[in-house]
Amino acid sequence: MSEALPPKTCSVDRLVTVQEDVARVLDGTKTATRRNGRYADPGEIMELEGRRFEVHKVYSQALGEITDEDAKAEGFDDFNSYKEYILSMHKGMPWIPHARVWVHEFRPV
């Protein structure tokens, strides 16, 4: 049995909004996204440019646990390029390895 998730802090339609990330989802290179809050429940459907994606996994992860494989699921070549991208999106934000984020994994339906 899976662990109960806390209430969502936002809605699935806000999960992937940056056009660069939308393009990565649509071309299949992005199959996960990390957010400070929980935006979806497993089974929810995200729609991007008329295409539907099912969120199939939602879990918490510390920033310090992110691997190159995780970065590839985010649409990047490796951890360092993913980290640079995130820090460029959030000017002045420090990278705190013990800070936790919510991982949302999705697939086309």
N, C-alpha and C positions, 0 to 999 in steps of 0.2 A: 504494500500500500504506500502511495506517495505521501510525502509530508504536506501538510496544509500550508497554503501560501497566504501571505498577508493581503489585505485589500489592495486593489490596484490604485495607483496614484495618478494615472492618466489613461487615455483610451488608445486602443489599437490603431486608430487612424492617425495618431501622432507618432507611431513607432519609428517610421523611416520617412523623414520629410526633406532632408537635404538632397537637392537634385543629383549631385554626384553619387550619393548613396543609393538613391532610387535607381539610377542607371546600373549600378553594380548589382542590385537585386534582380533587375530585369534581364541582365546578361548572364546571370547565374553565378557570378563570382562572389556575391555576398549572400550568405545563408544564415547569418546571425547578426544581432546588434546588441550592444550593451548600453544600458541607460541607468541613471541614478535611481529611478523609480521603476515600479512594475507597471508596464503598459498593456499587458495582455495575459489572458489565461490560456493554458494549453487548449487547443481546439478552436480558438478564435481565428477569424479570417481577416487578413489585411488585404486591401485592394490598392494596387498601384497601376495607374494608367490602363485600367480595364482588365488587368490580370490579377488573379487571386492567389494568395499565399496563406497556408495554414501555419499558425504558430504551434509547434509540436512539443517544444520543451522550454521551460522557464525555470531558472535557478539562479542563486546568488553566487558571486565569485569575487575574490579579492583582486585588485589590480595587479598585485605582485604574483598572482597565479596565472596570469595570461601568458600563453605560449605562442610560438610561431604558428602552430596549427590553428589556434584560436584566431590569431591575426589574419590568417588565410581565409577563415570562415567569414571574417569581416570584410574581405575583398582586398587585402593588402599582402605584399610579398613576405613580410616578416613582422615580428613584434615591434622593432624600432620604427618602421615606417607607420605602423598603426598608432603607436604612442605619439609620434610627431604630429600626425593628423589630428588626434584628439586634443593635444595641447594647443594646436593652432586654432581649433574651433572654440576653445575656452581660454582666451587670453588671461594670463596671470594665474591660472589654476595650477597648483602644484600637483605632481604625480605622487600620490601617497600610497605605497604598496599595500598597506593594510585596509585602505578604503574599499568598501564593497559596492559592487554594481549588480544590476539584474541582467542576466543573459537571456535573450529571447532568440530561440532557433526556429527557423521557418523553412517551408518547402512549397513549391508550386502545387496547386490543386487543379 
